[in-house]
C-alpha cells in the first residue's frame, strides 16, 4: 500500500471521531539491487519531517553511545527524537484517545547507509510513544523514529507525546555492528535466534534476517502478550 493510501485510511479512521491524526510518513518498500559498492550518508529528513527535525537541539539530532554517552533516561520535559522497534501496540480505551506503542530503543549516530536506513543493534531500553492514528497502520517490528516531548518516566520507561512519526517496514532498514554497550530489555532477546553481540549487519536484508534478529511479527504489535 502506498503512502498516500496509508494516510487516507488512517485519516478516515479518525475523521469520524474528530481526532486529528499524528503526522506520519511510511518508507516505501522497493527492490534493493546490490551494485558492488556501499556508501555512507548523513540522515536526511523527508519534507513533512523537516519542521520537527528543525525543533531538535543539536545534541538530540542523534543519540549515539559508541562515540558519546547518550541516554533516554532523565529527559522529562525535553523535546527528543528516538528510533526503535515497535514491540507492542495498545489501542486507545476511549474514542479518539491515544494509541500507545511499546518501543525498543536503538542508538543512532547520525550516519546511515545511502541505500537503506541504518541504526545500531544496541539501545538504551524501552520507551512508550503515545500518538493518534489507526493502530493497523504501524506494522509490528517496524522501525520508527518518533519526535515529541518526554512527558514522564515510570519504572525507567520514558513516555513521549508524539508530534510526528516516520516508519520503516521490513526490507527498508538494517542494523550496524558498530554500536555501543547494549542496555536493551532482555525480554526481547528470547524471541531472536541472533543474540547480541553476534554480528548483525546485512546491507541487503531479506525477511529471514528480521525474523532471526527480532522474532515473528505474529507475536508482537496488537498481539503482544503481557510479560
NUVEX-829622 format. One line per field, with one value per atom (N, C-alpha, C, CB): atom name; y, x, z; residue number from 1. Coordinates in steps of 0.05 Angstrom, whole numbers, plus 5000, padded with zeros to 4 digits. Glycine has a CB too. Layout:
site = (CA ...);
v = (Y ...);
u = (X ...);
w = (Z ...);
pos = (NUM ...);
//
This chain:
site = (N CA C CB N CA C CB N CA C CB N CA C CB N CA C CB N CA C CB N CA C CB N CA C CB N CA C CB N CA C CB N CA C CB N CA C CB N CA C CB N CA C CB N CA C CB N CA C CB N CA C CB N CA C CB N CA C CB N CA C CB N CA C CB N CA C CB N CA C CB N CA C CB N CA C CB N CA C CB N CA C CB N CA C CB N CA C CB N CA C CB N CA C CB N CA C CB N CA C CB N CA C CB N CA C CB N CA C CB N CA C CB N CA C CB N CA C CB N CA C CB N CA C CB N CA C CB N CA C CB N CA C CB N CA C CB N CA C CB N CA C CB N CA C CB N CA C CB N CA C CB N CA C CB N CA C CB N CA C CB N CA C CB N CA C CB N CA C CB N CA C CB N CA C CB N CA C CB N CA C CB N CA C CB N CA C CB N CA C CB N CA C CB N CA C CB N CA C CB N CA C CB N CA C CB N CA C CB N CA C CB N CA C CB N CA C CB N CA C CB N CA C CB N CA C CB N CA C CB N CA C CB N CA C CB N CA C CB N CA C CB N CA C CB N CA C CB N CA C CB N CA C CB N CA C CB N CA C CB N CA C CB N CA C CB N CA C CB N CA C CB N CA C CB N CA C CB N CA C CB N CA C CB N CA C CB N CA C CB N CA C CB N CA C CB N CA C CB N CA C CB N CA C CB N CA C CB N CA C CB N CA C CB N CA C CB N CA C CB N CA C CB N CA C CB N CA C CB N CA C CB N CA C CB N CA C CB N CA C CB N CA C CB N CA C CB N CA C CB N CA C CB N CA C CB N CA C CB N CA C CB N CA C CB N CA C CB N CA C CB N CA C CB N CA C CB N CA C CB N CA C CB N CA C CB N CA C CB N CA C CB N CA C CB N CA C CB N CA C CB N CA C CB N CA C CB N CA C CB N CA C CB N CA C CB N CA C CB N CA C CB N CA C CB N CA C CB N CA C CB N CA C CB N CA C CB N CA C CB N CA C CB N CA C CB N CA C CB N CA C CB N CA C CB N CA C CB N CA C CB N CA C CB N CA C CB N CA C CB N CA C CB N CA C CB N CA C CB N CA C CB N CA C CB N CA C CB N CA C CB N CA C CB N CA C CB N CA C CB N CA C CB N CA C CB N CA C CB N CA C CB N CA C CB N CA C CB N CA C CB N CA C CB N CA C CB N CA C CB N CA C CB N CA C CB N CA C CB N CA C CB N CA C CB N CA C CB N CA C CB N CA C CB N CA C CB N CA C CB N CA C CB N CA C CB N CA C CB N CA C CB N CA C CB N CA C CB N CA C CB N CA C CB N CA C CB N CA C CB N CA C CB N CA C CB N CA C CB N CA C CB N CA C CB N CA C CB N CA C CB N CA C CB N CA C CB N CA C CB N CA C CB N CA C CB N CA C CB N CA C CB N CA C CB N CA C CB N CA C CB N CA C CB N CA C CB N CA C CB N CA C CB N CA C CB N CA C CB N CA C CB N CA C CB N CA C CB N CA C CB N CA C CB N CA C CB N CA C CB N CA C CB);
v = (4976 5000 5025 5000 5044 5068 5087 5081 5106 5125 5140 5144 5150 5165 5149 5175 5123 5106 5101 5079 5098 5094 5118 5089 5141 5165 5169 5190 5162 5164 5146 5159 5121 5101 5110 5073 5118 5126 5151 5130 5170 5195 5189 5215 5171 5164 5152 5146 5136 5123 5143 5103 5166 5186 5208 5197 5211 5232 5231 5232 5206 5202 5211 5173 5210 5217 5246 5199 5259 5287 5290 5302 5268 5270 5274 5244 5291 5296 5275 5324 5264 5243 5255 5227 5240 5248 5245 5230 5266 5264 5240 5290 5226 5202 5199 5177 5189 5181 5152 5199 5136 5108 5103 5089 5092 5087 5066 5077 5070 5052 5029 5066 5004 4980 4977 4955 4975 4971 4951 4998 4940 4920 4934 4907 4923 4933 4916 4934 4928 4914 4921 4920 4901 4907 4917 4882 4938 4949 4946 4978 4931 4926 4946 4926 4967 4988 4995 5013 5004 5014 5042 4995 5060 5087 5096 5106 5115 5126 5154 5126 5160 5187 5197 5186 5224 5236 5232 5265 5233 5230 5253 5226 5247 5268 5265 5267 5284 5283 5287 5303 5274 5279 5305 5255 5314 5341 5346 5345 5328 5333 5332 5311 5315 5311 5336 5287 5352 5372 5392 5387 5401 5421 5410 5432 5384 5372 5367 5345 5359 5356 5383 5345 5405 5431 5441 5451 5428 5435 5422 5427 5403 5388 5405 5362 5403 5414 5397 5415 5409 5394 5368 5412 5367 5343 5322 5349 5328 5309 5300 5321 5310 5301 5273 5321 5265 5237 5228 5234 5202 5192 5167 5185 5173 5152 5145 5162 5120 5111 5101 5090 5099 5089 5111 5078 5135 5157 5179 5169 5174 5193 5177 5214 5192 5178 5188 5183 5177 5186 5167 5188 5178 5161 5172 5160 5155 5164 5170 5142 5165 5169 5196 5147 5206 5232 5255 5234 5251 5271 5284 5258 5280 5291 5321 5285 5329 5357 5365 5374 5347 5353 5343 5341 5358 5350 5332 5375 5308 5287 5275 5265 5259 5243 5216 5258 5195 5169 5148 5159 5130 5107 5083 5102 5065 5040 5020 5045 4996 4975 4973 4947 4973 4971 4943 4980 4940 4914 4909 4910 4930 4927 4951 4924 4946 4967 4964 4966 4985 4984 5005 4989 4998 5017 5033 5004 5056 5073 5060 5101 5063 5052 5070 5049 5094 5112 5123 5135 5130 5140 5166 5146 5166 5190 5193 5214 5173 5174 5166 5157 5165 5159 5129 5171 5121 5094 5094 5085 5072 5071 5050 5065 5058 5039 5033 5051 5008 5000 4996 4973 5012 5013 5006 5041 4988 4981 5001 4952 5018 5039 5028 5058 5041 5035 5060 5020 5059 5083 5090 5078 5115 5125 5147 5135 5145 5165 5187 5150 5188 5209 5201 5233 5178 5168 5143 5163 5139 5116 5106 5122 5082 5073 5090 5042 5096 5113 5099 5122 5072 5058 5047 5035 5047 5035 5048 5004 5051 5062 5044 5067 5056 5040 5051 5041 5034 5041 5021 5043 5028 5009 4985 5024 4963 4940 4942 4914 4961 4964 4989 4968 4990 5012 5017 5008 5034 5043 5034 5073 5014 5005 5011 5018 5008 5012 5040 4991 5050 5074 5071 5099 5088 5088 5113 5089 5109 5131 5133 5126 5156 5160 5178 5171 5169 5184 5177 5179 5192 5187 5177 5213 5152 5141 5115 5137 5103 5077 5057 5072 5041 5023 5003 5010 4997 4977 4987 4970 5014 5025 5024 5053 5015 5012 4982 5025 4972 4943 4935 4936 4913 4902 4897 4876 4904 4901 4919 4872 4940 4961 4979 4978 4992 5013 5040 5015 5055 5081 5102 5081 5126 5149 5168 5164 5173 5190 5216 5176 5238 5264 5274 5284 5284 5295 5301 5276 5309 5316 5292 5341 5288 5267 5278 5259 5265 5275 5263 5271 5239 5226 5203 5215 5192 5167 5151 5174 5127 5110 5083 5106 5074 5048 5047 5025 5069 5071 5068 5050 5073 5073 5101 5051 5117 5144 5142 5159 5164 5166 5191 5167 5188 5210 5217 5203 5242 5252 5258 5277 5241 5242 5263 5215 5280 5300 5291 5326 5272 5262 5235 5282 5217 5191 5183 5169 5173 5162 5132 5176 5117 5088 5074 5078 5055 5038 5009 5041 4998 4970 4952 4964 4926 4907 4911 4878 4906 4910 4939 4899 4957 4985 4994 5003 4976 4984 4960 4995 4965 4944 4954 4936 4937 4943 4943 4924 4962 4962 4949 4991 4936 4924 4944 4901 4968 4990 5002 5011 4992 5000 4999 4982 5017 5018 4997 5045 4999 4980 4978 4987 4954 4950 4950 4923 4966 4966 4959 4994 4943 4936 4917 4922 4917 4900 4871 4906 4854 4826 4810 4813 4820 4807 4800 4824 4818 4815 4795 4842 4789 4771 4743 4770 4735 4707 4701 4701 4723 4719 4716 4742 4723 4724 4700 4750 4691 4670 4682 4652 4707 4722 4737 4741 4732 4744 4766 4723 4787 4808 4795 4833 4798 4816 4802 4830 4782 4769 4790 4747 4784 4801 4803 4791 4827 4831 4847 4845 4861 4878 4862 4896 4868 4857 4880 4833 4887 4911 4908 4919 4883 4877 4855 4869 4862 4842 4831 4853 4805 4792 4787 4766 4776 4771 4755 4758 4734 4716 4731 4693 4753 4769 4781 4792 4792 4805 4785 4822 4762 4742 4732 4718 4729 4720 4741 4712 4766 4788 4797 4811 4796 4808 4789 4830 4768 4750 4749 4757 4736 4733 4756 4705 4771 4793 4784 4806 4758 4748 4749 4719 4752 4752 4781 4738 4801 4828 4847 4839 4872 4892 4889 4889 4888 4885 4858 4888 4839 4812 4807 4791 4827 4823 4816 4848 4795 4786 4799 4756 4803 4814 4797 4817 4809 4795 4776 4815);
u = (5017 5000 5018 4981 5013 5029 5023 5024 5041 5039 5013 5062 5005 4981 4957 4976 4956 4934 4935 4935 4959 4962 4950 4991 4958 4949 4919 4963 4908 4879 4863 4872 4872 4859 4860 4871 4884 4887 4871 4916 4871 4857 4827 4863 4818 4789 4780 4783 4798 4791 4786 4812 4800 4797 4778 4825 4771 4753 4726 4748 4717 4691 4691 4682 4714 4716 4723 4737 4732 4740 4768 4721 4783 4810 4830 4817 4849 4870 4891 4882 4898 4918 4946 4917 4963 4992 5004 5007 5018 5031 5050 5046 5049 5064 5074 5048 5098 5108 5117 5132 5112 5119 5138 5094 5161 5180 5169 5207 5172 5162 5181 5157 5171 5188 5193 5174 5218 5225 5248 5233 5252 5272 5300 5269 5317 5344 5363 5353 5378 5395 5424 5389 5441 5469 5483 5483 5500 5515 5545 5508 5553 5581 5595 5595 5582 5594 5574 5602 5584 5568 5578 5569 5560 5567 5552 5562 5564 5552 5542 5572 5518 5506 5497 5482 5495 5482 5452 5490 5439 5409 5396 5399 5376 5360 5331 5364 5319 5290 5274 5282 5251 5232 5218 5212 5202 5190 5174 5173 5155 5138 5154 5116 5175 5191 5209 5209 5215 5236 5230 5238 5205 5199 5201 5171 5197 5200 5230 5185 5245 5274 5287 5286 5276 5287 5283 5275 5265 5259 5279 5231 5295 5313 5338 5321 5346 5372 5394 5376 5417 5439 5445 5463 5445 5452 5429 5460 5406 5384 5379 5359 5395 5391 5402 5405 5420 5429 5431 5457 5429 5432 5450 5404 5476 5496 5509 5517 5517 5531 5559 5514 5566 5593 5614 5593 5607 5626 5616 5630 5594 5584 5570 5565 5559 5545 5517 5560 5500 5472 5455 5462 5435 5415 5387 5421 5367 5339 5327 5323 5342 5331 5337 5342 5319 5322 5317 5350 5300 5295 5268 5298 5254 5227 5226 5215 5208 5206 5222 5215 5239 5256 5243 5284 5249 5240 5261 5235 5252 5271 5262 5275 5280 5273 5288 5281 5273 5284 5276 5276 5295 5290 5284 5314 5268 5263 5246 5251 5246 5230 5203 5245 5181 5154 5149 5132 5148 5143 5114 5160 5101 5073 5057 5071 5031 5013 4987 5006 4980 4956 4937 4963 4914 4894 4883 4871 4872 4860 4836 4853 4832 4809 4784 4814 4788 4766 4767 4766 4745 4744 4760 4715 4778 4794 4818 4778 4823 4846 4872 4841 4893 4919 4924 4941 4936 4947 4975 4949 4982 5008 5025 5004 5049 5069 5090 5083 5096 5118 5142 5112 5162 5184 5211 5186 5226 5253 5272 5260 5284 5302 5327 5309 5336 5361 5377 5357 5403 5420 5424 5448 5429 5434 5454 5407 5476 5498 5496 5524 5474 5471 5479 5486 5492 5501 5485 5531 5480 5465 5477 5435 5471 5478 5461 5473 5473 5458 5434 5477 5435 5413 5392 5425 5398 5379 5384 5383 5362 5365 5381 5337 5398 5417 5416 5445 5411 5412 5429 5384 5438 5454 5438 5466 5451 5437 5432 5452 5446 5442 5425 5470 5415 5397 5398 5369 5380 5381 5356 5384 5341 5317 5292 5316 5269 5243 5232 5223 5215 5200 5172 5215 5154 5127 5123 5106 5109 5103 5073 5116 5062 5033 5026 5022 5007 5001 4973 5021 4963 4936 4937 4919 4930 4929 4914 4958 4910 4898 4920 4886 4918 4939 4946 4932 4928 4934 4954 4908 4960 4978 5008 4971 5013 5040 5046 5044 5064 5070 5085 5086 5078 5094 5122 5081 5142 5170 5181 5176 5166 5176 5195 5153 5213 5230 5215 5258 5215 5202 5222 5176 5218 5231 5209 5251 5207 5186 5198 5172 5183 5190 5169 5193 5178 5159 5172 5136 5156 5166 5163 5151 5183 5182 5164 5210 5142 5123 5126 5095 5138 5141 5160 5113 5169 5185 5177 5216 5167 5158 5172 5127 5184 5198 5219 5179 5233 5255 5245 5276 5219 5208 5197 5185 5212 5202 5177 5224 5161 5137 5139 5112 5134 5136 5109 5156 5101 5077 5086 5065 5079 5090 5076 5087 5093 5083 5085 5098 5103 5108 5122 5125 5116 5129 5136 5111 5160 5169 5172 5195 5163 5161 5177 5132 5194 5209 5200 5240 5184 5177 5201 5154 5198 5219 5228 5210 5253 5266 5274 5249 5269 5277 5297 5253 5305 5325 5342 5311 5365 5383 5398 5403 5414 5428 5458 5420 5472 5501 5513 5511 5536 5551 5569 5569 5572 5586 5567 5597 5568 5548 5560 5523 5550 5559 5547 5554 5551 5541 5511 5551 5500 5471 5458 5465 5436 5420 5391 5422 5387 5360 5347 5361 5320 5305 5311 5274 5321 5327 5303 5339 5279 5254 5255 5230 5266 5264 5284 5268 5305 5326 5315 5349 5296 5286 5271 5268 5263 5249 5268 5230 5294 5313 5331 5329 5339 5359 5387 5353 5389 5414 5415 5416 5436 5438 5460 5444 5454 5475 5497 5463 5523 5534 5541 5559 5526 5531 5531 5510 5546 5547 5519 5567 5511 5483 5481 5467 5502 5499 5496 5524 5475 5470 5460 5449 5474 5467 5442 5489 5435 5412 5395 5420 5381 5367 5342 5360 5336 5311 5295 5317 5271 5252 5265 5227 5280 5291 5311 5305 5323 5342 5327 5354 5303 5288 5276 5265 5268 5257 5279 5246 5304 5326 5334 5350 5333 5342 5321 5351 5295 5274 5252 5261 5247 5226 5204 5214 5182 5159 5139 5145 5131 5112 5086 5106 5079 5054 5054 5049 5077 5079 5079 5104 5077 5081 5059 5108 5063 5043 5018 5036 4995 4970 4967 4947 4984 4983 5003 4987 5018 5038 5024 5056 5032 5021 5036 5021 5022 5036 5060 5016 5080 5104 5098 5126);
w = (5000 5000 5000 5025 4982 4980 5003 4954 5007 5029 5028 5029 5005 5003 5012 4974 5005 5014 5043 4999 5054 5083 5099 5091 5090 5104 5101 5093 5077 5073 5091 5043 5093 5110 5139 5107 5148 5176 5182 5183 5164 5169 5170 5147 5152 5152 5178 5130 5190 5215 5238 5223 5236 5257 5250 5263 5225 5217 5232 5187 5235 5248 5277 5246 5290 5318 5322 5332 5300 5303 5313 5320 5317 5327 5305 5343 5309 5289 5290 5292 5267 5266 5269 5240 5283 5285 5257 5305 5247 5221 5219 5214 5196 5193 5165 5202 5161 5135 5137 5126 5116 5116 5092 5114 5097 5076 5057 5087 5031 5011 5008 4983 5009 5005 4975 5017 4968 4940 4938 4927 4914 4910 4912 4882 4929 4932 4915 4962 4897 4879 4886 4850 4895 4901 4876 4912 4880 4857 4861 4853 4882 4886 4904 4860 4911 4929 4950 4913 4973 4995 5003 5020 5009 5016 5040 4992 5055 5079 5074 5102 5084 5081 5108 5061 5110 5133 5131 5135 5154 5154 5140 5183 5124 5110 5117 5079 5132 5137 5112 5159 5110 5088 5093 5084 5073 5074 5099 5050 5105 5129 5154 5130 5155 5178 5185 5175 5164 5167 5189 5141 5192 5212 5241 5208 5244 5270 5276 5272 5256 5258 5266 5232 5254 5260 5289 5241 5303 5331 5350 5339 5340 5358 5365 5345 5390 5397 5384 5428 5379 5365 5378 5363 5405 5419 5420 5447 5406 5405 5376 5416 5357 5329 5324 5310 5341 5341 5370 5326 5374 5402 5401 5414 5403 5399 5426 5379 5428 5453 5447 5467 5421 5415 5417 5386 5407 5408 5428 5381 5441 5461 5483 5448 5502 5524 5525 5552 5507 5506 5522 5477 5535 5549 5544 5579 5543 5540 5567 5525 5589 5615 5626 5634 5644 5656 5637 5667 5617 5596 5598 5568 5620 5623 5618 5651 5600 5593 5568 5615 5558 5535 5509 5538 5487 5460 5448 5442 5440 5431 5405 5453 5394 5370 5373 5343 5378 5383 5363 5411 5357 5340 5357 5322 5345 5359 5343 5386 5352 5340 5356 5341 5341 5353 5363 5333 5389 5401 5408 5426 5419 5426 5417 5456 5411 5403 5419 5372 5434 5451 5441 5481 5430 5421 5445 5406 5439 5460 5472 5449 5498 5511 5507 5541 5496 5491 5463 5511 5451 5424 5421 5416 5401 5397 5415 5399 5432 5450 5437 5475 5453 5442 5440 5460 5418 5415 5428 5384 5442 5455 5442 5485 5434 5423 5444 5398 5448 5465 5446 5481 5450 5430 5443 5418 5430 5439 5426 5431 5442 5432 5419 5455 5397 5384 5380 5357 5387 5383 5354 5396 5348 5321 5322 5307 5305 5307 5286 5303 5271 5251 5223 5259 5220 5194 5187 5194 5161 5152 5126 5149 5118 5091 5071 5087 5049 5030 5017 5007 5016 5003 5022 4987 5048 5068 5095 5069 5110 5137 5155 5149 5172 5188 5217 5176 5236 5264 5279 5277 5303 5319 5328 5343 5332 5342 5372 5337 5385 5414 5420 5428 5444 5452 5482 5443 5491 5519 5535 5521 5524 5538 5523 5566 5536 5524 5530 5533 5512 5517 5506 5505 5515 5505 5488 5529 5465 5447 5445 5419 5452 5451 5428 5478 5411 5387 5377 5364 5358 5348 5319 5350 5315 5288 5289 5277 5265 5263 5270 5235 5292 5300 5279 5325 5261 5240 5220 5225 5220 5200 5209 5194 5234 5243 5244 5272 5227 5227 5252 5202 5263 5286 5277 5296 5294 5289 5267 5282 5260 5242 5258 5230 5244 5256 5255 5242 5276 5276 5286 5293 5278 5290 5300 5270 5326 5336 5345 5360 5342 5351 5371 5327 5393 5413 5439 5417 5459 5485 5504 5496 5520 5541 5564 5552 5569 5588 5616 5578 5617 5643 5640 5653 5662 5662 5687 5662 5681 5703 5701 5702 5723 5724 5702 5722 5697 5677 5648 5682 5644 5617 5611 5614 5595 5588 5570 5573 5571 5555 5538 5573 5512 5493 5481 5471 5482 5468 5440 5483 5421 5394 5377 5381 5364 5345 5316 5348 5311 5284 5286 5266 5267 5267 5238 5280 5234 5209 5212 5198 5193 5195 5173 5195 5181 5162 5165 5166 5147 5148 5142 5127 5145 5138 5109 5142 5104 5078 5072 5056 5092 5088 5109 5087 5127 5148 5155 5173 5167 5176 5201 5154 5213 5238 5233 5261 5246 5245 5269 5243 5264 5286 5300 5275 5288 5302 5322 5281 5346 5366 5394 5365 5411 5438 5456 5450 5482 5501 5500 5529 5501 5499 5526 5484 5529 5553 5547 5566 5526 5518 5538 5490 5537 5554 5547 5551 5566 5560 5550 5584 5555 5547 5517 5553 5501 5472 5461 5458 5476 5466 5462 5485 5478 5476 5450 5500 5436 5411 5387 5406 5391 5369 5369 5370 5345 5343 5341 5319 5333 5333 5359 5308 5375 5401 5402 5422 5415 5419 5436 5434 5429 5408 5382 5419 5373 5347 5325 5342 5303 5280 5268 5259 5261 5252 5226 5273 5218 5195 5169 5193 5154 5127 5110 5128 5089 5073 5056 5056 5049 5032 5046 5003 5068 5083 5069 5110 5076 5068 5093 5052 5089 5111 5133 5101 5126 5146 5164 5133 5154 5171 5194 5153 5189 5210 5230 5198 5220 5237 5257 5221 5246 5263 5283 5246 5275 5293 5312 5276 5304 5320 5329 5304 5314 5321 5300 5348 5306 5288 5293 5292 5273 5277 5289 5251 5286 5297 5328 5288 5340 5369 5380 5378 5362 5371 5361 5361 5365 5357 5374 5328 5361 5374 5389 5354 5381 5392 5415 5371 5423 5444 5470 5447 5483 5508 5531 5511 5554 5577 5585 5601 5596 5604 5627 5613);
pos = (1 1 1 1 2 2 2 2 3 3 3 3 4 4 4 4 5 5 5 5 6 6 6 6 7 7 7 7 8 8 8 8 9 9 9 9 10 10 10 10 11 11 11 11 12 12 12 12 13 13 13 13 14 14 14 14 15 15 15 15 16 16 16 16 17 17 17 17 18 18 18 18 19 19 19 19 20 20 20 20 21 21 21 21 22 22 22 22 23 23 23 23 24 24 24 24 25 25 25 25 26 26 26 26 27 27 27 27 28 28 28 28 29 29 29 29 30 30 30 30 31 31 31 31 32 32 32 32 33 33 33 33 34 34 34 34 35 35 35 35 36 36 36 36 37 37 37 37 38 38 38 38 39 39 39 39 40 40 40 40 41 41 41 41 42 42 42 42 43 43 43 43 44 44 44 44 45 45 45 45 46 46 46 46 47 47 47 47 48 48 48 48 49 49 49 49 50 50 50 50 51 51 51 51 52 52 52 52 53 53 53 53 54 54 54 54 55 55 55 55 56 56 56 56 57 57 57 57 58 58 58 58 59 59 59 59 60 60 60 60 61 61 61 61 62 62 62 62 63 63 63 63 64 64 64 64 65 65 65 65 66 66 66 66 67 67 67 67 68 68 68 68 69 69 69 69 70 70 70 70 71 71 71 71 72 72 72 72 73 73 73 73 74 74 74 74 75 75 75 75 76 76 76 76 77 77 77 77 78 78 78 78 79 79 79 79 80 80 80 80 81 81 81 81 82 82 82 82 83 83 83 83 84 84 84 84 85 85 85 85 86 86 86 86 87 87 87 87 88 88 88 88 89 89 89 89 90 90 90 90 91 91 91 91 92 92 92 92 93 93 93 93 94 94 94 94 95 95 95 95 96 96 96 96 97 97 97 97 98 98 98 98 99 99 99 99 100 100 100 100 101 101 101 101 102 102 102 102 103 103 103 103 104 104 104 104 105 105 105 105 106 106 106 106 107 107 107 107 108 108 108 108 109 109 109 109 110 110 110 110 111 111 111 111 112 112 112 112 113 113 113 113 114 114 114 114 115 115 115 115 116 116 116 116 117 117 117 117 118 118 118 118 119 119 119 119 120 120 120 120 121 121 121 121 122 122 122 122 123 123 123 123 124 124 124 124 125 125 125 125 126 126 126 126 127 127 127 127 128 128 128 128 129 129 129 129 130 130 130 130 131 131 131 131 132 132 132 132 133 133 133 133 134 134 134 134 135 135 135 135 136 136 136 136 137 137 137 137 138 138 138 138 139 139 139 139 140 140 140 140 141 141 141 141 142 142 142 142 143 143 143 143 144 144 144 144 145 145 145 145 146 146 146 146 147 147 147 147 148 148 148 148 149 149 149 149 150 150 150 150 151 151 151 151 152 152 152 152 153 153 153 153 154 154 154 154 155 155 155 155 156 156 156 156 157 157 157 157 158 158 158 158 159 159 159 159 160 160 160 160 161 161 161 161 162 162 162 162 163 163 163 163 164 164 164 164 165 165 165 165 166 166 166 166 167 167 167 167 168 168 168 168 169 169 169 169 170 170 170 170 171 171 171 171 172 172 172 172 173 173 173 173 174 174 174 174 175 175 175 175 176 176 176 176 177 177 177 177 178 178 178 178 179 179 179 179 180 180 180 180 181 181 181 181 182 182 182 182 183 183 183 183 184 184 184 184 185 185 185 185 186 186 186 186 187 187 187 187 188 188 188 188 189 189 189 189 190 190 190 190 191 191 191 191 192 192 192 192 193 193 193 193 194 194 194 194 195 195 195 195 196 196 196 196 197 197 197 197 198 198 198 198 199 199 199 199 200 200 200 200 201 201 201 201 202 202 202 202 203 203 203 203 204 204 204 204 205 205 205 205 206 206 206 206 207 207 207 207 208 208 208 208 209 209 209 209 210 210 210 210 211 211 211 211 212 212 212 212 213 213 213 213 214 214 214 214 215 215 215 215 216 216 216 216 217 217 217 217 218 218 218 218 219 219 219 219 220 220 220 220 221 221 221 221 222 222 222 222 223 223 223 223 224 224 224 224 225 225 225 225 226 226 226 226 227 227 227 227);
//
